[in-house]
Amino acid sequence: MIIWSENLILGETIKKKHRKVIHAIKKGRWISGVYLIAYPSNPANLLDLIPAKELLFPIYKRSEIHILGLANGKKEAERVAAEMIKEVYQKTGGFRIRDYFG
């Protein structure tokens, strides 16, 4: 199950096409080059960066994924995730991603 954040954070190069990407993901279509920034599946991590095409794998169809952001490519996903983490730390002094983005 995919849960979309109401305040989705977008990378610069995906802003113009993010609605089409979300629609394609909801329809279960193959999407190459797009990364999802999500709450971590492992509590030891801060965030997960998931290639959108992996959502077609059975393991993701059985999991709950809360998507906080979208990016075009891995490098952009890394930059967006780093900015998200930086914002949380600057505003709270900690790394409680779930508490901050709630």
C-alpha positions in Angstrom: 0.0 0.0 0.0 1.3 3.4 -1.0 0.6 6.4 1.2 1.3 9.8 -0.3 2.4 12.7 1.8 0.1 15.7 1.5 3.2 18.0 1.3 5.2 16.0 -1.2 8.7 17.3 -1.6 9.9 17.4 -5.2 13.2 17.5 -6.9 13.7 20.4 -9.3 13.6 18.3 -12.5 10.5 16.4 -11.6 8.3 19.3 -10.7 6.7 19.7 -14.1 5.8 16.0 -14.5 5.2 14.8 -11.0 1.4 14.5 -11.5 1.9 12.2 -14.5 4.5 10.2 -12.5 2.1 9.8 -9.5 -0.7 8.7 -11.8 1.6 6.1 -13.5 2.7 4.8 -10.1 -0.9 4.5 -9.0 -1.7 2.5 -12.2 1.2 0.2 -11.6 3.1 1.2 -14.7 6.8 0.8 -15.2 8.7 4.1 -14.6 12.4 4.4 -15.2 14.7 6.9 -13.6 12.2 8.2 -10.9 13.1 7.7 -7.2 10.7 7.8 -4.3 11.9 9.2 -1.0 10.0 7.4 1.8 10.0 6.7 5.5 12.7 4.0 6.2 11.8 0.3 6.2 14.7 -0.2 8.6 14.5 1.9 11.8 18.3 2.3 11.7 18.0 4.4 8.5 16.8 8.0 8.1 15.0 7.6 4.8 14.6 5.1 2.0 15.4 6.0 -1.7 13.4 3.6 -3.8 13.5 3.4 -7.6 9.9 3.7 -8.8 10.2 0.6 -11.0 10.8 -1.5 -7.9 7.2 -0.9 -6.9 6.3 -3.6 -9.4 8.1 -6.3 -7.3 5.8 -8.3 -5.0 7.7 -7.3 -1.8 6.6 -3.7 -2.3 3.0 -4.7 -3.1 2.8 -6.3 0.4 4.5 -3.4 2.2 3.2 -0.1 3.4 5.3 2.7 1.9 4.8 6.3 3.0 6.2 8.5 0.2 7.5 11.9 1.3 9.1 13.0 -2.0 9.9 12.3 -5.6 13.0 12.9 -7.6 14.3 12.4 -11.1 17.3 10.2 -10.8 19.4 8.9 -7.9 21.6 12.0 -7.6 18.6 14.3 -7.3 17.0 11.9 -4.8 20.1 12.0 -2.7 20.1 15.8 -2.8 16.5 16.1 -1.9 16.8 13.5 1.0 19.9 15.4 2.3 18.0 18.7 2.3 15.1 17.0 4.1 17.4 15.7 6.8 19.2 19.0 7.0 15.9 20.8 7.5 14.8 18.4 10.3 18.1 18.8 12.1 18.1 22.6 11.8 14.6 23.0 13.0 14.6 20.3 15.8 18.2 19.6 16.7 17.6 15.9 16.0 16.8 13.4 13.3 13.3 12.3 14.1 12.0 12.3 10.5 8.7 10.7 11.3 7.9 13.2 14.0 8.8 16.2 11.8 7.0 15.2 8.6 4.3 13.3 10.6 
